[in-house]
């Protein structure tokens, strides 16, 4: 059965364009899949553990086949629990605003916690390979400006380019993107309406 993890990376809730569009998608998807499960994870309320010294050392001990101290084991268990939760889903929805041309810091922290060797990606003599190839994702982006392909402003978009790359690194290459751009421009309502329509349409076959 398909299970969706809906990851909210905006603290604005009712005023967030990315959440509004992602909510519309999730509502439509649940109507089309009434028996399926959707779990919402608001990263601004999730109290994510810091990826601190104990966790970093535990990671390198694991990579080099060394034992963990009691402190490191407890620290690494926090990481493993998040990874286990993430990997228990096969569908992902991300609501992501643009902050300083990139993604909000809790989403980056979440990524740094779950993207780990031997869990979500692996390594062999040919290089890296993703371990979540059966999953797919919908990413909903919002930004105050517009960053069209071929325009010089496109180079400032580290939001969708980064998230798509890191999802692909984990093996999630089936990624559908929706952008509600220009939220600080006169075109914002028209752009949002178009994004809402796209979301409801995509939900029919996601």
C-alpha positions in Angstrom: 0.0 0.0 0.0 1.2 3.5 -0.8 2.1 5.6 2.3 2.8 9.3 2.0 5.1 11.3 4.3 4.1 15.0 3.9 7.0 17.1 5.0 6.2 20.8 5.7 9.3 23.0 5.6 7.5 26.3 6.2 6.6 27.9 9.5 3.9 30.1 8.0 1.1 27.5 7.8 -2.0 29.5 6.7 0.0 32.1 4.9 2.3 29.7 3.1 1.9 29.3 -0.6 3.8 26.0 -0.7 1.7 24.5 2.1 -1.5 25.6 0.4 -0.6 23.9 -2.8 0.7 20.8 -1.1 -2.4 20.6 1.1 -4.6 20.7 -2.0 -2.5 17.8 -3.5 -2.8 15.7 -0.3 -6.5 16.3 0.0 -7.1 15.3 -3.6 -4.7 12.3 -3.2 -6.6 11.1 -0.1 -9.9 11.3 -2.0 -8.4 9.2 -4.8 -6.8 6.8 -2.3 -9.1 6.7 0.8 -7.5 3.6 2.3 -3.9 4.9 2.0 -2.0 6.6 4.9 -0.7 10.1 5.0 1.6 11.3 7.8 2.3 15.0 8.2 5.8 16.0 9.5 6.1 19.7 10.3 9.9 20.2 10.5 9.5 23.5 12.5 7.6 21.4 15.2 9.6 18.2 15.0 12.3 19.1 17.5 15.0 17.5 15.3 18.1 16.4 17.1 21.3 18.3 16.2 23.8 16.5 14.0 26.5 17.1 16.7 29.8 15.7 17.7 28.6 12.5 19.1 26.5 11.7 16.0 29.3 12.6 13.7 31.8 10.4 15.6 29.2 7.6 15.6 28.9 7.9 11.9 32.6 7.7 11.3 33.0 4.8 13.8 30.3 3.0 11.7 32.1 3.7 8.5 35.4 2.4 9.8 33.9 -0.6 11.6 34.6 0.7 15.1 32.4 0.2 18.2 30.2 3.0 19.6 30.5 4.3 23.1 27.2 4.4 25.1 26.9 8.1 24.3 27.5 7.6 20.6 25.1 4.6 20.5 22.3 6.7 22.0 23.1 9.6 19.6 23.1 7.3 16.6 19.8 5.7 17.6 18.2 9.1 17.2 19.5 9.2 13.6 18.4 5.7 12.9 14.9 6.3 14.2 14.4 9.2 11.8 15.8 7.2 8.9 13.6 4.2 9.7 10.6 6.5 9.8 11.5 8.1 6.4 12.2 4.7 4.7 8.9 3.3 5.9 7.2 5.5 3.3 7.2 5.1 -0.5 5.7 8.5 -1.4 6.9 11.9 -0.3 5.4 15.4 -0.5 7.5 18.4 0.3 6.2 21.9 0.9 9.3 24.1 0.5 9.6 27.9 0.5 12.8 29.6 -0.8 15.0 31.1 1.9 18.0 33.1 0.6 17.8 31.2 -2.7 17.9 27.8 -1.0 15.9 25.8 1.5 14.9 26.5 5.1 17.4 25.3 7.7 15.2 22.6 9.3 14.9 20.9 6.0 18.7 21.0 5.5 19.1 19.6 9.1 16.6 16.8 8.3 18.4 15.9 5.1 21.8 15.9 7.0 20.3 13.4 9.4 18.6 11.0 7.0 21.1 10.9 4.1 23.5 8.4 5.5 25.7 5.6 4.0 24.3 2.2 4.3 20.8 3.5 5.0 19.6 5.7 2.2 22.6 5.4 -0.2 25.5 3.0 -0.7 29.0 2.9 -2.1 30.8 0.3 -4.3 33.6 0.2 -6.7 31.5 2.1 -9.3 30.7 4.9 -6.9 27.5 5.9 -5.1 24.1 4.4 -5.5 20.7 5.3 -4.0 18.8 2.8 -1.9 15.3 4.2 -2.3 14.6 3.5 -5.9 11.1 2.4 -5.4 10.0 5.7 -3.9 8.7 8.8 -5.6 8.2 12.4 -4.5 6.2 15.6 -5.2 8.1 18.8 -4.4 6.1 22.0 -4.1 8.2 25.2 -4.2 7.3 28.8 -3.4 9.5 31.8 -3.9 9.1 35.6 -3.9 10.7 35.9 -7.3 10.7 33.9 -10.5 13.7 32.0 -11.8 12.8 30.8 -15.3 15.1 28.5 -17.3 17.5 30.4 -19.5 17.2 33.6 -17.5 20.3 34.8 -15.7 18.3 34.6 -12.4 18.1 30.8 -12.9 21.5 30.6 -11.4 20.2 31.8 -8.0 17.9 28.9 -7.6 19.6 26.5 -5.2 16.2 25.5 -3.8 14.8 23.0 -6.4 18.1 22.2 -7.8 19.5 21.1 -4.5 16.5 19.1 -3.3 16.1 17.3 -6.6 19.8 16.4 -6.5 19.7 15.1 -2.9 16.5 13.1 -3.5 18.1 11.6 -6.6 21.2 10.7 -4.6 19.0 8.6 -2.3 17.6 6.9 -5.4 14.3 8.9 -5.5 14.5 10.0 -9.2 10.8 10.0 -9.9 10.2 13.5 -8.8 7.4 15.8 -9.9 7.8 19.5 -9.3 5.2 22.3 -8.8 6.3 25.9 -8.5 4.2 28.7 -7.1 6.6 31.5 -8.0 6.4 35.3 -7.7 4.6 35.4 -4.4 5.8 39.0 -4.0 4.8 40.0 -7.5 1.5 41.0 -9.1 1.2 37.6 -10.7 1.1 35.7 -7.4 -2.6 34.8 -7.3 -2.6 33.6 -10.9 0.5 31.6 -10.3 -1.0 30.1 -7.1 -4.2 29.2 -8.9 -2.3 27.4 -11.6 -0.2 25.5 -9.1 -3.4 24.4 -7.2 -4.9 23.1 -10.4 -1.7 21.2 -11.2 -1.5 19.7 -7.8 -5.1 18.4 -7.9 -4.5 16.9 -11.4 -1.2 15.3 -10.4 -2.9 13.7 -7.4 -5.0 11.5 -9.7 -2.1 9.4 -10.8 0.6 9.9 -8.1 
